[in-house]
Amino acid sequence: MIGRVIARVIAIARWTPVRIAVALCGAAAVALILRSLGWSQVHDKVSRAAGYLPVVLALDGIVLACSMLALRSLYGAAGRDVPVSQLVRAGLVGYAVNGLLPAGRAVAEVTRASLLSRWVGSGTAAAAAARMQAVVLVAHGTMSVVATIAAVLAVGWTWLPLAIGLQAILTLAIGVFLLAMAGRVRIGAWLGRRVSRARVFGSELDAALASAPAIPTGAIAWELAGRCVEVVQKAVLIACIGGVVGVSPALCVEGLHLVGAAIGDLVPAQLGVQEGNFTLASAVLGLPAGGAVVIALLAHVSQLAWVLVGTIVPLIWRAEPPAPASP
């Protein structure tokens, strides 16, 4: 019953008029926040911080590369057959889907699976897409645990570490549960019983899930590496607004970013959610309100730039056919 309700809510959120309405609400929220802070104050800080944007863009690219290496790790030995160029192409297209759709990560993984299945097989690609959801949650939860400790040491037991800690517990619990259940549920058999054309695919999917390691350490390590790169990115963003540079502030900001990403999952690109979170937490983080919003704004500019690249990629970069099997 709960699963049906959640699926219904996600289906409604992906309806085009709802997506447009949510995006407009997010944009309106950003405008209201900027107006309350003062346009001139925010403009001055953005002008001074703009020079850091290329570094922020490059770090976002490294984060995406870590995610794609995590996905290739989930393919196992079959991952070596995927051309690097096509792995990059699928990563960029999936990034655009994730940024444009509410709750877009699931759709992004399905998109990547469809683009890469010609090299690894449909069952392996689908199994990796399903497990990638859990891997991301485990990595987010693990980094959030570290961020919670850093926040407690930095600001004490305020609402900030409590929010980050709650998000850590939930994401870790869900991620571990999904990994534990992946090879036991036999989703493929269930699908095959309901759709006769999916029986072969269902068998391949169940076989791929059953043969996969219970704990995909390689994929989790790559995703955690991506989260560490995000911490570096947050340190750069703090530096660009004249804040105190250090591991602890960067971890606090990363923890807040992960909380915002979880709360705003149904909002395209979390537009307005991150700005609101950073505004509320600016005093706790010791950042000027205008500067805190600039962090979220620059992060969004970088994200939207990569979304634009991923949107253009299918138009100018064709998929390569797999090499013919040797006789």
Secondary structure, 3 states (H helix, E strand, C coil): CHHHHHHHHHHHHCCHHHHHHHHHHHHHHHHHHHHHHCHHHHHHHHHHHHHHHHHHHHHHHHHHHHHHHHHHHHCHHHHHHCCHHHHHHHHHHHHHHHHHCCCHHHHHHHHHHHHHHHHHCHHHHHHHHHHHHHHHHHHHHHHHHHHHHHHHHHHCCCHHHHHHHHHHHHHHHHHHHHHHHHCCCCHHHHHHHHCHHHHHHHHHHHHHHHHCCCCCHHHHHHHHHHHHHHHHHHHHHHHHCCCCCCHHHHHHHHHHHHHHHHHCCCCHHHCCHHHHHHHHHHHHHCCCHHHHHHHHHHHHHHHHHHHHHHHHHHHHCCCCCCCCCCC
